[in-house]
Amino acid sequence: MLGIIASWIATWAWNQTSMRLTVSMAGMMIVFETLFGLLYSFVYHMTIPTIWEWMSIFFILFGVTFGIWRINGFKIRNKSL
């Protein structure tokens, strides 16, 4: 029962978020699902990420940060035109 309720709430929250964000920002939110999945996996197995996993996490976060920076920079430049 808890799984059904949590799944319903997560679906509702995702729909609310995707309606309020641009398509590119909503796509970046999917990346955080992967990161939280990794976090839960590491906690469940009580392990620490290897150096390759740390590098992967860094590149994922860097890509999302760069994408947000590019989107915001693009919006600022277009407002001045």
JODA-V210393 format. One record per helix or strand. SS is the DSSP state (A for helix, B for strand). FROM is the first residue (numbers start at 1). TO is the last residue. If there is no record, write none. Layout:
ss	from	to
SS	FROM	TO
SS	FROM	TO
This chain:
ss	from	to
A	2	20
A	23	45
A	51	79
